[in-house]
């Protein structure tokens, strides 16, 4: 059975640009699906908190790189402030 929907976070939904990047990278996607919804939420919040498009694109690239390397949460990130 083929899964056609990527898992999302606790508060944040996965944005289309991050979703496309994950789909294009099976190794990063495999870890994405293995981490907790809270961890996915942290990655999504970190990516989307960038104000400039360049920052967001850099963060998406770093997300893929870090996931491929086995990192389960963003490093040096204070955490999502949107959770209650």
N, C-alpha and C positions, 0 to 999 in steps of 0.2 A: 504494500500500500504506500503510495507517495503522499507525503505530507506537504500540503500546499499553503500552509499558513505558518509564519514564523512566530515563535513565542514572544511575548511582550513583557513589560515590567509591571510593577504593582500599581503605580500611579500613572506612569507615562506609557503611551502607545508608541510603538516603533515607527519612526518617521520613514517615509518612502526612500530617501537617499541612503539611509543606514541599512534598510531592508535589502535594497538592490546590491549594496556592497557585500553584505553577508551572503546573499544568494550566489554571488560570483566567487566566493571563497569557501569551499566545502570544509576545510579544516577549521576555520574560524567559526563557521556556522555550527559545526558539531559541538564545539565547546559552548557556544551561545545557548544551544538547546540543553546542555548539561548543567549550566549554572542556575542558581535560584532566581525566581522572579524578582526578588529584591536586588540581586546583583545585576540583572538585566536593567532594572530601573536605574541603577547608579550609572551604568554605561550610557543609557539613553539621555539621562539628565545632563551628564557631562558633555556629550556631543551637542545637544541642543542649547546648552547655555552659552555657547560661543556667539558673540554678537555679529561678527563678520562672516561672510560666506567662506572666506579663506580659512578662518579659524575652524569653522565647522568641518570643512574638507580635510584639514590636517588632523582633526580629532577622529574623523571616521577612519582615515588611513592608520592612525595610531591604534585605534580600537581593533582593527583587523590584525595588525602586527602583534599587539599584546595578547589577543585571544589565541592566535596561532602559536605564540610562545607559552601558552598555558596560564596566563594571568586571568584570574577570575573576577577581579574588581579593578576599577581605575585606581592608579597609584596617586598619592598626594592630592586626593580629592576629599574635601570636607564632607561630602555626602549630599544627597538630595535634600533640599530644604522644603520640598513639596509634600513630603510624607507627614502625617500627623502623629 
